[in-house]
Amino acid sequence: MAKKSTKRKYVGMVSTVTGHRSYVTRKNAQNTPDKLKLRKYDPIARKHVVYEETKKNLGRNEVK
């Protein structure tokens, strides 16, 4: 069996406006070592806002 690559990891995305976590994405940790910031749609605020990376398995929705 082939070995599974661990270069990509899952990260949760937290809204900077509402603190709501509604997106999960993958990123290559070697190419992008710093935190992701993406402009996505926030269904609570009903507009596009900046989402920042957080750990996927956080119980709380906090931007670290």
RODO-2510 file (C-alpha; in nm, 4 decimals, decimal comma):
residues 64
     n   res          X          Y          Z
     1     m     0,0000     0,0000     0,0000
     2     a     0,1144     0,3500    -0,0738
     3     k     0,1966     0,5821     0,2103
     4     k    -0,0424     0,8722     0,2591
     5     s     0,1175     1,2147     0,2247
     6     t     0,0865     1,4487     0,5223
     7     k     0,1740     1,7726     0,3418
     8     r    -0,1894     1,8798     0,3275
     9     k    -0,3847     1,9399     0,6450
    10     y    -0,7417     2,0423     0,7200
    11     v    -0,8067     2,3821     0,8751
    12     g    -1,1280     2,5501     0,9838
    13     m    -1,2157     2,9013     0,8725
    14     v    -1,3629     3,1493     1,1247
    15     s    -1,5420     3,4702     1,0287
    16     t    -1,3740     3,7853     1,1596
    17     v    -1,7114     3,9615     1,1867
    18     t    -1,9394     3,7081     1,3571
    19     g    -1,6949     3,4431     1,4825
    20     h    -1,9005     3,1782     1,3015
    21     r    -1,7085     2,8793     1,1640
    22     s    -1,8815     2,7523     0,8510
    23     y    -1,5957     2,6555     0,6193
    24     v    -1,3302     2,3828     0,6339
    25     t    -1,0538     2,3703     0,3750
    26     r    -0,7219     2,2004     0,3084
    27     k    -0,3882     2,3722     0,2731
    28     n    -0,0350     2,2675     0,1915
    29     a     0,1598     2,3391     0,5104
    30     q     0,4950     2,3529     0,3318
    31     n     0,3961     2,6122     0,0711
    32     t     0,1830     2,8308     0,3010
    33     p     0,3226     2,8161     0,6554
    34     d     0,1394     3,1318     0,7708
    35     k    -0,2341     3,1503     0,8392
    36     l    -0,4828     3,1641     0,5528
    37     k    -0,7111     3,4621     0,5048
    38     l    -0,9877     3,4142     0,2495
    39     r    -1,2835     3,6291     0,1543
    40     k    -1,5930     3,4070     0,1809
    41     y    -1,9679     3,4497     0,2231
    42     d    -2,0903     3,4664     0,5844
    43     p    -2,4506     3,3422     0,6084
    44     i    -2,5039     3,5051     0,9496
    45     a    -2,3926     3,8539     0,8384
    46     r    -2,5287     3,7940     0,4863
    47     k    -2,2270     3,9436     0,3125
    48     h    -1,8731     3,8565     0,2065
    49     v    -1,6193     3,8929     0,4885
    50     v    -1,2643     3,7808     0,5636
    51     y    -1,2300     3,4331     0,7132
    52     e    -0,9139     3,3417     0,9055
    53     e    -0,7601     3,0021     0,9634
    54     t    -0,8057     2,8173     1,2915
    55     k    -0,7581     2,4574     1,3978
    56     k    -1,0155     2,2182     1,2589
    57     n    -1,0896     2,0402     1,5862
    58     l    -1,1479     2,3428     1,8119
    59     g    -1,4579     2,3208     2,0243
    60     r    -1,4834     2,6996     2,0372
    61     n    -1,4873     2,9199     1,7320
    62     e    -1,1891     3,1409     1,8089
    63     v    -0,9333     3,3028     1,5871
    64     k    -0,5933     3,2060     1,7271
***
